[in-house]
């Protein structure tokens, strides 16, 4: 019985880790999406303040969330 508990416990730990990793990845993608939306909304003065030109901002804003 202990062996079965050990096996299922390891599997559960693996599943828990995979769930945490998946949630972390989804959070990262959402943050990228938000950041890129903010970047797209910056005016030229704001972009100069952060050292980015309009073309670079547009390129980054249009990048897919998974990159």
PQR file with spaces between the fields and no chain letter, atoms N, CA, C, O and H, PARSE charges and radii, in Angstrom:
ATOM       1  N    UNK     1       0.815   -1.189    0.000 -0.4000 1.5000
ATOM       2  CA   UNK     1       0.000    0.000    0.000 -0.0000 2.0000
ATOM       3  C    UNK     1       0.866    1.263    0.000  0.5500 1.7000
ATOM       4  O    UNK     1       0.533    2.249   -0.657 -0.5500 1.4000
ATOM       5  N    UNK     2       1.975    1.226    0.739 -0.4000 1.5000
ATOM       6  CA   UNK     2       2.864    2.381    0.792 -0.0000 2.0000
ATOM       7  C    UNK     2       3.457    2.677   -0.579  0.5500 1.7000
ATOM       8  O    UNK     2       3.651    3.836   -0.945 -0.5500 1.4000
ATOM       9  H    UNK     2       2.245    0.424    1.273  0.4000 1.0000
ATOM      10  N    UNK     3       3.741    1.622   -1.328 -0.4000 1.5000
ATOM      11  CA   UNK     3       4.291    1.799   -2.665 -0.0000 2.0000
ATOM      12  C    UNK     3       3.282    2.507   -3.566  0.5500 1.7000
ATOM      13  O    UNK     3       3.648    3.403   -4.326 -0.5500 1.4000
ATOM      14  H    UNK     3       3.583    0.681   -1.030  0.4000 1.0000
ATOM      15  N    UNK     4       2.028    2.112   -3.483 -0.4000 1.5000
ATOM      16  CA   UNK     4       0.987    2.763   -4.282 -0.0000 2.0000
ATOM      17  C    UNK     4       0.867    4.228   -3.890  0.5500 1.7000
ATOM      18  O    UNK     4       0.767    5.091   -4.762 -0.5500 1.4000
ATOM      19  H    UNK     4       1.730    1.384   -2.865  0.4000 1.0000
ATOM      20  N    UNK     5       0.874    4.522   -2.603 -0.4000 1.5000
ATOM      21  CA   UNK     5       0.800    5.909   -2.139 -0.0000 2.0000
ATOM      22  C    UNK     5       1.993    6.710   -2.649  0.5500 1.7000
ATOM      23  O    UNK     5       1.852    7.858   -3.069 -0.5500 1.4000
ATOM      24  H    UNK     5       0.955    3.820   -1.895  0.4000 1.0000
ATOM      25  N    UNK     6       3.153    6.095   -2.607 -0.4000 1.5000
ATOM      26  CA   UNK     6       4.358    6.769   -3.093 -0.0000 2.0000
ATOM      27  C    UNK     6       4.238    7.069   -4.578  0.5500 1.7000
ATOM      28  O    UNK     6       4.556    8.173   -5.019 -0.5500 1.4000
ATOM      29  H    UNK     6       3.268    5.162   -2.266  0.4000 1.0000
ATOM      30  N    UNK     7       3.785    6.096   -5.346 -0.4000 1.5000
ATOM      31  CA   UNK     7       3.645    6.285   -6.790 -0.0000 2.0000
ATOM      32  C    UNK     7       2.637    7.389   -7.086  0.5500 1.7000
ATOM      33  O    UNK     7       2.926    8.296   -7.867 -0.5500 1.4000
ATOM      34  H    UNK     7       3.527    5.199   -4.988  0.4000 1.0000
ATOM      35  N    UNK     8       1.465    7.323   -6.475 -0.4000 1.5000
ATOM      36  CA   UNK     8       0.446    8.339   -6.731 -0.0000 2.0000
ATOM      37  C    UNK     8       0.859    9.696   -6.182  0.5500 1.7000
ATOM      38  O    UNK     8       0.517   10.725   -6.765 -0.5500 1.4000
ATOM      39  H    UNK     8       1.231    6.586   -5.840  0.4000 1.0000
ATOM      40  N    UNK     9       1.586    9.714   -5.074 -0.4000 1.5000
ATOM      41  CA   UNK     9       2.080   10.969   -4.513 -0.0000 2.0000
ATOM      42  C    UNK     9       3.044   11.659   -5.460  0.5500 1.7000
ATOM      43  O    UNK     9       2.982   12.876   -5.637 -0.5500 1.4000
ATOM      44  H    UNK     9       1.863    8.878   -4.601  0.4000 1.0000
ATOM      45  N    UNK    10       3.931   10.893   -6.067 -0.4000 1.5000
ATOM      46  CA   UNK    10       4.888   11.448   -7.027 -0.0000 2.0000
ATOM      47  C    UNK    10       4.137   11.969   -8.238  0.5500 1.7000
ATOM      48  O    UNK    10       4.438   13.052   -8.739 -0.5500 1.4000
ATOM      49  H    UNK    10       3.982    9.905   -5.923  0.4000 1.0000
ATOM      50  N    UNK    11       3.167   11.209   -8.709 -0.4000 1.5000
ATOM      51  CA   UNK    11       2.395   11.650   -9.860 -0.0000 2.0000
ATOM      52  C    UNK    11       1.636   12.928   -9.535  0.5500 1.7000
ATOM      53  O    UNK    11       1.558   13.834  -10.365 -0.5500 1.4000
ATOM      54  H    UNK    11       2.922   10.329   -8.302  0.4000 1.0000
ATOM      55  N    UNK    12       1.081   13.004   -8.343 -0.4000 1.5000
ATOM      56  CA   UNK    12       0.348   14.210   -7.946 -0.0000 2.0000
ATOM      57  C    UNK    12       1.295   15.406   -7.871  0.5500 1.7000
ATOM      58  O    UNK    12       0.955   16.501   -8.318 -0.5500 1.4000
ATOM      59  H    UNK    12       1.144   12.268   -7.669  0.4000 1.0000
ATOM      60  N    UNK    13       2.483   15.193   -7.306 -0.4000 1.5000
ATOM      61  CA   UNK    13       3.463   16.277   -7.240 -0.0000 2.0000
ATOM      62  C    UNK    13       3.821   16.743   -8.643  0.5500 1.7000
ATOM      63  O    UNK    13       3.948   17.942   -8.890 -0.5500 1.4000
ATOM      64  H    UNK    13       2.759   14.303   -6.943  0.4000 1.0000
ATOM      65  N    UNK    14       3.984   15.797   -9.558 -0.4000 1.5000
ATOM      66  CA   UNK    14       4.310   16.144  -10.943 -0.0000 2.0000
ATOM      67  C    UNK    14       3.169   16.956  -11.554  0.5500 1.7000
ATOM      68  O    UNK    14       3.398   17.963  -12.225 -0.5500 1.4000
ATOM      69  H    UNK    14       3.881   14.823   -9.357  0.4000 1.0000
ATOM      70  N    UNK    15       1.946   16.508  -11.314 -0.4000 1.5000
ATOM      71  CA   UNK    15       0.779   17.219  -11.833 -0.0000 2.0000
ATOM      72  C    UNK    15       0.698   18.617  -11.233  0.5500 1.7000
ATOM      73  O    UNK    15       0.466   19.591  -11.951 -0.5500 1.4000
ATOM      74  H    UNK    15       1.760   15.690  -10.769  0.4000 1.0000
ATOM      75  N    UNK    16       0.889   18.719   -9.927 -0.4000 1.5000
ATOM      76  CA   UNK    16       0.858   20.033   -9.269 -0.0000 2.0000
ATOM      77  C    UNK    16       1.906   20.967   -9.862  0.5500 1.7000
ATOM      78  O    UNK    16       1.634   22.146  -10.091 -0.5500 1.4000
ATOM      79  H    UNK    16       1.077   17.929   -9.344  0.4000 1.0000
ATOM      80  N    UNK    17       3.098   20.444  -10.109 -0.4000 1.5000
ATOM      81  CA   UNK    17       4.169   21.258  -10.694 -0.0000 2.0000
ATOM      82  C    UNK    17       3.785   21.713  -12.093  0.5500 1.7000
ATOM      83  O    UNK    17       3.988   22.873  -12.451 -0.5500 1.4000
ATOM      84  H    UNK    17       3.319   19.486   -9.923  0.4000 1.0000
ATOM      85  N    UNK    18       3.230   20.797  -12.884 -0.4000 1.5000
ATOM      86  CA   UNK    18       2.825   21.153  -14.252 -0.0000 2.0000
ATOM      87  C    UNK    18       1.722   22.206  -14.243  0.5500 1.7000
ATOM      88  O    UNK    18       1.720   23.109  -15.079 -0.5500 1.4000
ATOM      89  H    UNK    18       3.065   19.854  -12.593  0.4000 1.0000
ATOM      90  N    UNK    19       0.790   22.094  -13.308 -0.4000 1.5000
ATOM      91  CA   UNK    19      -0.279   23.100  -13.201 -0.0000 2.0000
ATOM      92  C    UNK    19       0.324   24.451  -12.843  0.5500 1.7000
ATOM      93  O    UNK    19      -0.034   25.461  -13.448 -0.5500 1.4000
ATOM      94  H    UNK    19       0.792   21.360  -12.629  0.4000 1.0000
ATOM      95  N    UNK    20       1.225   24.490  -11.877 -0.4000 1.5000
ATOM      96  CA   UNK    20       1.878   25.755  -11.497 -0.0000 2.0000
ATOM      97  C    UNK    20       2.658   26.346  -12.668  0.5500 1.7000
ATOM      98  O    UNK    20       2.616   27.555  -12.895 -0.5500 1.4000
ATOM      99  H    UNK    20       1.516   23.669  -11.386  0.4000 1.0000
ATOM     100  N    UNK    21       3.366   25.500  -13.409 -0.4000 1.5000
ATOM     101  CA   UNK    21       4.122   25.985  -14.570 -0.0000 2.0000
ATOM     102  C    UNK    21       3.186   26.544  -15.637  0.5500 1.7000
ATOM     103  O    UNK    21       3.481   27.569  -16.250 -0.5500 1.4000
ATOM     104  H    UNK    21       3.399   24.518  -13.225  0.4000 1.0000
ATOM     105  N    UNK    22       2.068   25.875  -15.856 -0.4000 1.5000
ATOM     106  CA   UNK    22       1.102   26.336  -16.854 -0.0000 2.0000
ATOM     107  C    UNK    22       0.486   27.665  -16.451  0.5500 1.7000
ATOM     108  O    UNK    22       0.350   28.564  -17.280 -0.5500 1.4000
ATOM     109  H    UNK    22       1.828   25.042  -15.358  0.4000 1.0000
ATOM     110  N    UNK    23       0.117   27.793  -15.191 -0.4000 1.5000
ATOM     111  CA   UNK    23      -0.438   29.060  -14.697 -0.0000 2.0000
ATOM     112  C    UNK    23       0.593   30.175  -14.823  0.5500 1.7000
ATOM     113  O    UNK    23       0.250   31.294  -15.204 -0.5500 1.4000
ATOM     114  H    UNK    23       0.228   27.062  -14.518  0.4000 1.0000
ATOM     115  N    UNK    24       1.843   29.882  -14.508 -0.4000 1.5000
ATOM     116  CA   UNK    24       2.905   30.885  -14.627 -0.0000 2.0000
ATOM     117  C    UNK    24       3.082   31.307  -16.086  0.5500 1.7000
ATOM     118  O    UNK    24       3.260   32.492  -16.367 -0.5500 1.4000
ATOM     119  H    UNK    24       2.122   28.973  -14.199  0.4000 1.0000
ATOM     120  N    UNK    25       3.035   30.356  -17.008 -0.4000 1.5000
ATOM     121  CA   UNK    25       3.179   30.679  -18.433 -0.0000 2.0000
ATOM     122  C    UNK    25       2.017   31.536  -18.913  0.5500 1.7000
ATOM     123  O    UNK    25       2.222   32.508  -19.641 -0.5500 1.4000
ATOM     124  H    UNK    25       2.891   29.393  -16.779  0.4000 1.0000
ATOM     125  N    UNK    26       0.807   31.189  -18.515 -0.4000 1.5000
ATOM     126  CA   UNK    26      -0.365   31.982  -18.900 -0.0000 2.0000
ATOM     127  C    UNK    26      -0.278   33.405  -18.339  0.5500 1.7000
ATOM     128  O    UNK    26      -0.645   34.367  -19.014 -0.5500 1.4000
ATOM     129  H    UNK    26       0.640   30.400  -17.923  0.4000 1.0000
ATOM     130  N    UNK    27       0.205   33.529  -17.115 -0.4000 1.5000
ATOM     131  CA   UNK    27       0.382   34.856  -16.511 -0.0000 2.0000
ATOM     132  C    UNK    27       1.407   35.679  -17.275  0.5500 1.7000
ATOM     133  O    UNK    27       1.212   36.874  -17.498 -0.5500 1.4000
ATOM     134  H    UNK    27       0.503   32.747  -16.567  0.4000 1.0000
ATOM     135  N    UNK    28       2.492   35.040  -17.675 -0.4000 1.5000
ATOM     136  CA   UNK    28       3.526   35.721  -18.458 -0.0000 2.0000
ATOM     137  C    UNK    28       2.957   36.216  -19.778  0.5500 1.7000
ATOM     138  O    UNK    28       3.200   37.356  -20.173 -0.5500 1.4000
ATOM     139  H    UNK    28       2.650   34.069  -17.495  0.4000 1.0000
ATOM     140  N    UNK    29       2.202   35.364  -20.460 -0.4000 1.5000
ATOM     141  CA   UNK    29       1.605   35.763  -21.738 -0.0000 2.0000
ATOM     142  C    UNK    29       0.636   36.917  -21.562  0.5500 1.7000
ATOM     143  O    UNK    29       0.591   37.827  -22.390 -0.5500 1.4000
ATOM     144  H    UNK    29       2.005   34.438  -20.139  0.4000 1.0000
ATOM     145  N    UNK    30      -0.137   36.883  -20.487 -0.4000 1.5000
ATOM     146  CA   UNK    30      -1.088   37.970  -20.247 -0.0000 2.0000
ATOM     147  C    UNK    30      -0.356   39.282  -19.960  0.5500 1.7000
ATOM     148  O    UNK    30      -0.758   40.339  -20.445 -0.5500 1.4000
ATOM     149  H    UNK    30      -0.100   36.144  -19.814  0.4000 1.0000
ATOM     150  N    UNK    31       0.713   39.211  -19.176 -0.4000 1.5000
ATOM     151  CA   UNK    31       1.503   40.410  -18.880 -0.0000 2.0000
ATOM     152  C    UNK    31       2.127   40.981  -20.151  0.5500 1.7000
ATOM     153  O    UNK    31       2.151   42.198  -20.334 -0.5500 1.4000
ATOM     154  H    UNK    31       1.039   38.352  -18.782  0.4000 1.0000
ATOM     155  N    UNK    32       2.628   40.118  -21.027 -0.4000 1.5000
ATOM     156  CA   UNK    32       3.174   40.587  -22.307 -0.0000 2.0000
ATOM     157  C    UNK    32       2.100   41.307  -23.118  0.5500 1.7000
ATOM     158  O    UNK    32       2.346   42.358  -23.709 -0.5500 1.4000
ATOM     159  H    UNK    32       2.607   39.129  -20.878  0.4000 1.0000
ATOM     160  N    UNK    33       0.921   40.725  -23.133 -0.4000 1.5000
ATOM     161  CA   UNK    33      -0.179   41.318  -23.882 -0.0000 2.0000
ATOM     162  C    UNK    33      -0.519   42.705  -23.327  0.5500 1.7000
ATOM     163  O    UNK    33      -0.711   43.652  -24.089 -0.5500 1.4000
ATOM     164  H    UNK    33       0.721   39.871  -22.653  0.4000 1.0000
ATOM     165  N    UNK    34      -0.591   42.816  -22.009 -0.4000 1.5000
ATOM     166  CA   UNK    34      -0.882   44.117  -21.373 -0.0000 2.0000
ATOM     167  C    UNK    34       0.221   45.135  -21.655  0.5500 1.7000
ATOM     168  O    UNK    34      -0.056   46.277  -22.020 -0.5500 1.4000
ATOM     169  H    UNK    34      -0.435   42.046  -21.390  0.4000 1.0000
ATOM     170  N    UNK    35       1.455   44.715  -21.483 -0.4000 1.5000
ATOM     171  CA   UNK    35       2.588   45.623  -21.697 -0.0000 2.0000
ATOM     172  C    UNK    35       2.636   46.125  -23.127  0.5500 1.7000
ATOM     173  O    UNK    35       2.908   47.300  -23.374 -0.5500 1.4000
ATOM     174  H    UNK    35       1.680   43.787  -21.186  0.4000 1.0000
ATOM     175  N    UNK    36       2.376   45.241  -24.056 -0.4000 1.5000
ATOM     176  CA   UNK    36       2.406   45.632  -25.467 -0.0000 2.0000
ATOM     177  C    UNK    36       1.261   46.568  -25.812  0.5500 1.7000
ATOM     178  O    UNK    36       1.411   47.443  -26.664 -0.5500 1.4000
ATOM     179  H    UNK    36       2.156   44.287  -23.856  0.4000 1.0000
ATOM     180  N    UNK    37       0.123   46.395  -25.162 -0.4000 1.5000
ATOM     181  CA   UNK    37      -0.995   47.313  -25.381 -0.0000 2.0000
ATOM     182  C    UNK    37      -0.645   48.704  -24.849  0.5500 1.7000
ATOM     183  O    UNK    37      -0.957   49.709  -25.487 -0.5500 1.4000
ATOM     184  H    UNK    37       0.000   45.684  -24.470  0.4000 1.0000
ATOM     185  N    UNK    38      -0.004   48.763  -23.694 -0.4000 1.5000
ATOM     186  CA   UNK    38       0.428   50.051  -23.138 -0.0000 2.0000
ATOM     187  C    UNK    38       1.456   50.686  -24.060  0.5500 1.7000
ATOM     188  O    UNK    38       1.373   51.878  -24.355 -0.5500 1.4000
ATOM     189  H    UNK    38       0.249   47.946  -23.176  0.4000 1.0000
ATOM     190  N    UNK    39       2.413   49.910  -24.513 -0.4000 1.5000
ATOM     191  CA   UNK    39       3.440   50.419  -25.419 -0.0000 2.0000
ATOM     192  C    UNK    39       2.813   50.997  -26.687  0.5500 1.7000
ATOM     193  O    UNK    39       3.227   52.054  -27.164 -0.5500 1.4000
ATOM     194  H    UNK    39       2.481   48.942  -24.273  0.4000 1.0000
ATOM     195  N    UNK    40       1.834   50.312  -27.217 -0.4000 1.5000
ATOM     196  CA   UNK    40       1.167   50.787  -28.437 -0.0000 2.0000
ATOM     197  C    UNK    40       0.450   52.116  -28.211  0.5500 1.7000
ATOM     198  O    UNK    40       0.260   52.888  -29.151 -0.5500 1.4000
ATOM     199  H    UNK    40       1.498   49.453  -26.829  0.4000 1.0000
ATOM     200  N    UNK    41       0.057   52.381  -26.982 -0.4000 1.5000
ATOM     201  CA   UNK    41      -0.666   53.611  -26.677 -0.0000 2.0000
ATOM     202  C    UNK    41       0.206   54.801  -26.314  0.5500 1.7000
ATOM     203  O    UNK    41      -0.311   55.898  -26.101 -0.5500 1.4000
ATOM     204  H    UNK    41       0.212   51.755  -26.219  0.4000 1.0000
ATOM     205  N    UNK    42       1.516   54.609  -26.239 -0.4000 1.5000
ATOM     206  CA   UNK    42       2.404   55.717  -25.881 -0.0000 2.0000
ATOM     207  C    UNK    42       2.550   56.697  -27.048  0.5500 1.7000
ATOM     208  O    UNK    42       2.592   56.301  -28.213 -0.5500 1.4000
ATOM     209  H    UNK    42       1.936   53.719  -26.413  0.4000 1.0000
ATOM     210  N    UNK    43       2.626   57.971  -26.706 -0.4000 1.5000
ATOM     211  CA   UNK    43       2.854   58.971  -27.763 -0.0000 2.0000
ATOM     212  C    UNK    43       4.360   59.100  -28.027  0.5500 1.7000
ATOM     213  O    UNK    43       5.171   58.497  -27.324 -0.5500 1.4000
ATOM     214  H    UNK    43       2.593   58.292  -25.759  0.4000 1.0000
ATOM     215  N    UNK    44       4.722   59.882  -29.034 -0.4000 1.5000
ATOM     216  CA   UNK    44       6.135   59.992  -29.435 -0.0000 2.0000
ATOM     217  C    UNK    44       7.026   60.522  -28.314  0.5500 1.7000
ATOM     218  O    UNK    44       8.160   60.068  -28.163 -0.5500 1.4000
ATOM     219  H    UNK    44       4.063   60.372  -29.605  0.4000 1.0000
ATOM     220  N    UNK    45       6.537   61.459  -27.541 -0.4000 1.5000
ATOM     221  CA   UNK    45       7.326   61.997  -26.433 -0.0000 2.0000
ATOM     222  C    UNK    45       7.607   60.917  -25.396  0.5500 1.7000
ATOM     223  O    UNK    45       8.731   60.792  -24.911 -0.5500 1.4000
ATOM     224  H    UNK    45       5.615   61.828  -27.664  0.4000 1.0000
ATOM     225  N    UNK    46       6.588   60.142  -25.062 -0.4000 1.5000
ATOM     226  CA   UNK    46       6.762   59.062  -24.084 -0.0000 2.0000
ATOM     227  C    UNK    46       7.730   58.003  -24.604  0.5500 1.7000
ATOM     228  O    UNK    46       8.557   57.480  -23.856 -0.5500 1.4000
ATOM     229  H    UNK    46       5.675   60.244  -25.456  0.4000 1.0000
ATOM     230  N    UNK    47       7.617   57.698  -25.882 -0.4000 1.5000
ATOM     231  CA   UNK    47       8.539   56.718  -26.465 -0.0000 2.0000
ATOM     232  C    UNK    47       9.982   57.222  -26.411  0.5500 1.7000
ATOM     233  O    UNK    47      10.899   56.458  -26.110 -0.5500 1.4000
ATOM     234  H    UNK    47       6.946   58.122  -26.489  0.4000 1.0000
ATOM     235  N    UNK    48      10.178   58.508  -26.705 -0.4000 1.5000
ATOM     236  CA   UNK    48      11.532   59.082  -26.609 -0.0000 2.0000
ATOM     237  C    UNK    48      12.049   58.981  -25.181  0.5500 1.7000
ATOM     238  O    UNK    48      13.226   58.697  -24.962 -0.5500 1.4000
ATOM     239  H    UNK    48       9.432   59.128  -26.950  0.4000 1.0000
ATOM     240  N    UNK    49      11.166   59.213  -24.205 -0.4000 1.5000
ATOM     241  CA   UNK    49      11.567   59.136  -22.792 -0.0000 2.0000
ATOM     242  C    UNK    49      12.112   57.761  -22.420  0.5500 1.7000
ATOM     243  O    UNK    49      13.023   57.647  -21.600 -0.5500 1.4000
ATOM     244  H    UNK    49      10.209   59.443  -24.383  0.4000 1.0000
ATOM     245  N    UNK    50      11.555   56.732  -23.021 -0.4000 1.5000
ATOM     246  CA   UNK    50      12.024   55.379  -22.716 -0.0000 2.0000
ATOM     247  C    UNK    50      13.041   54.872  -23.732  0.5500 1.7000
ATOM     248  O    UNK    50      13.523   53.745  -23.622 -0.5500 1.4000
ATOM     249  H    UNK    50      10.815   56.825  -23.687  0.4000 1.0000
ATOM     250  N    UNK    51      13.366   55.699  -24.716 -0.4000 1.5000
ATOM     251  CA   UNK    51      14.417   55.366  -25.670 -0.0000 2.0000
ATOM     252  C    UNK    51      14.002   54.411  -26.769  0.5500 1.7000
ATOM     253  O    UNK    51      14.816   53.633  -27.266 -0.5500 1.4000
ATOM     254  H    UNK    51      12.974   56.615  -24.805  0.4000 1.0000
ATOM     255  N    UNK    52      12.733   54.469  -27.150 -0.4000 1.5000
ATOM     256  CA   UNK    52      12.231   53.589  -28.211 -0.0000 2.0000
ATOM     257  C    UNK    52      11.626   54.447  -29.313  0.5500 1.7000
ATOM     258  O    UNK    52      10.900   55.401  -29.037 -0.5500 1.4000
ATOM     259  H    UNK    52      12.071   55.101  -26.747  0.4000 1.0000
ATOM     260  N    UNK    53      11.927   54.104  -30.562 -0.4000 1.5000
ATOM     261  CA   UNK    53      11.299   54.853  -31.653 -0.0000 2.0000
ATOM     262  C    UNK    53       9.960   54.214  -32.022  0.5500 1.7000
ATOM     263  O    UNK    53       9.657   53.100  -31.593 -0.5500 1.4000
ATOM     264  H    UNK    53      12.517   53.329  -30.786  0.4000 1.0000
ATOM     265  N    UNK    54       9.179   54.911  -32.802 -0.4000 1.5000
ATOM     266  CA   UNK    54       7.825   54.467  -33.150 -0.0000 2.0000
ATOM     267  C    UNK    54       7.850   53.113  -33.876  0.5500 1.7000
ATOM     268  O    UNK    54       7.005   52.257  -33.613 -0.5500 1.4000
ATOM     269  H    UNK    54       9.425   55.816  -33.150  0.4000 1.0000
ATOM     270  N    UNK    55       8.801   52.919  -34.774 -0.4000 1.5000
ATOM     271  CA   UNK    55       8.873   51.657  -35.530 -0.0000 2.0000
ATOM     272  C    UNK    55       9.145   50.466  -34.606  0.5500 1.7000
ATOM     273  O    UNK    55       8.533   49.407  -34.746 -0.5500 1.4000
ATOM     274  H    UNK    55       9.487   53.615  -34.987  0.4000 1.0000
ATOM     275  N    UNK    56      10.060   50.653  -33.673 -0.4000 1.5000
ATOM     276  CA   UNK    56      10.377   49.585  -32.724 -0.0000 2.0000
ATOM     277  C    UNK    56       9.172   49.283  -31.840  0.5500 1.7000
ATOM     278  O    UNK    56       8.863   48.122  -31.573 -0.5500 1.4000
ATOM     279  H    UNK    56      10.557   51.513  -33.559  0.4000 1.0000
ATOM     280  N    UNK    57       8.501   50.326  -31.393 -0.4000 1.5000
ATOM     281  CA   UNK    57       7.308   50.150  -30.556 -0.0000 2.0000
ATOM     282  C    UNK    57       6.223   49.407  -31.327  0.5500 1.7000
ATOM     283  O    UNK    57       5.567   48.519  -30.781 -0.5500 1.4000
ATOM     284  H    UNK    57       8.751   51.269  -31.610  0.4000 1.0000
ATOM     285  N    UNK    58       6.034   49.765  -32.585 -0.4000 1.5000
ATOM     286  CA   UNK    58       5.020   49.100  -33.405 -0.0000 2.0000
ATOM     287  C    UNK    58       5.367   47.627  -33.607  0.5500 1.7000
ATOM     288  O    UNK    58       4.501   46.757  -33.522 -0.5500 1.4000
ATOM     289  H    UNK    58       6.567   50.486  -33.028  0.4000 1.0000
ATOM     290  N    UNK    59       6.635   47.363  -33.873 -0.4000 1.5000
ATOM     291  CA   UNK    59       7.073   45.981  -34.074 -0.0000 2.0000
ATOM     292  C    UNK    59       6.840   45.145  -32.816  0.5500 1.7000
ATOM     293  O    UNK    59       6.329   44.028  -32.885 -0.5500 1.4000
ATOM     294  H    UNK    59       7.339   48.070  -33.941  0.4000 1.0000
ATOM     295  N    UNK    60       7.218   45.697  -31.680 -0.4000 1.5000
ATOM     296  CA   UNK    60       7.036   44.972  -30.417 -0.0000 2.0000
ATOM     297  C    UNK    60       5.557   44.825  -30.074  0.5500 1.7000
ATOM     298  O    UNK    60       5.141   43.779  -29.575 -0.5500 1.4000
ATOM     299  H    UNK    60       7.634   46.605  -31.623  0.4000 1.0000
ATOM     300  N    UNK    61       4.776   45.837  -30.329 -0.4000 1.5000
ATOM     301  CA   UNK    61       3.337   45.797  -30.014 -0.0000 2.0000
ATOM     302  C    UNK    61       2.607   44.756  -30.847  0.5500 1.7000
ATOM     303  O    UNK    61       1.598   44.205  -30.406 -0.5500 1.4000
ATOM     304  H    UNK    61       5.113   46.687  -30.734  0.4000 1.0000
ATOM     305  N    UNK    62       3.098   44.486  -32.023 -0.4000 1.5000
ATOM     306  CA   UNK    62       2.429   43.545  -32.928 -0.0000 2.0000
ATOM     307  C    UNK    62       2.949   42.108  -32.777  0.5500 1.7000
ATOM     308  O    UNK    62       2.436   41.191  -33.419 -0.5500 1.4000
ATOM     309  H    UNK    62       3.918   44.933  -32.381  0.4000 1.0000
ATOM     310  N    UNK    63       3.948   41.921  -31.944 -0.4000 1.5000
ATOM     311  CA   UNK    63       4.502   40.579  -31.754 -0.0000 2.0000
ATOM     312  C    UNK    63       3.466   39.675  -31.076  0.5500 1.7000
ATOM     313  O    UNK    63       2.694   40.146  -30.241 -0.5500 1.4000
ATOM     314  H    UNK    63       4.365   42.667  -31.423  0.4000 1.0000
ATOM     315  N    UNK    64       3.441   38.402  -31.421 -0.4000 1.5000
ATOM     316  CA   UNK    64       2.508   37.492  -30.769 -0.0000 2.0000
ATOM     317  C    UNK    64       2.836   37.356  -29.279  0.5500 1.7000
ATOM     318  O    UNK    64       3.994   37.473  -28.879 -0.5500 1.4000
ATOM     319  H    UNK    64       4.068   38.020  -32.100  0.4000 1.0000
ATOM     320  N    UNK    65       1.827   37.112  -28.479 -0.4000 1.5000
ATOM     321  CA   UNK    65       2.011   37.065  -27.024 -0.0000 2.0000
ATOM     322  C    UNK    65       2.955   35.958  -26.582  0.5500 1.7000
ATOM     323  O    UNK    65       3.541   36.048  -25.503 -0.5500 1.4000
ATOM     324  H    UNK    65       0.886   37.017  -28.804  0.4000 1.0000
ATOM     325  N    UNK    66       3.113   34.927  -27.383 -0.4000 1.5000
ATOM     326  CA   UNK    66       3.978   33.817  -26.967 -0.0000 2.0000
ATOM     327  C    UNK    66       5.446   34.063  -27.261  0.5500 1.7000
ATOM     328  O    UNK    66       6.291   33.245  -26.897 -0.5500 1.4000
ATOM     329  H    UNK    66       2.637   34.854  -28.259  0.4000 1.0000
ATOM     330  N    UNK    67       5.777   35.202  -27.928 -0.4000 1.5000
ATOM     331  CA   UNK    67       7.189   35.528  -28.172 -0.0000 2.0000
ATOM     332  C    UNK    67       7.582   36.725  -27.375  0.5500 1.7000
ATOM     333  O    UNK    67       8.731   37.160  -27.441 -0.5500 1.4000
ATOM     334  H    UNK    67       5.090   35.867  -28.223  0.4000 1.0000
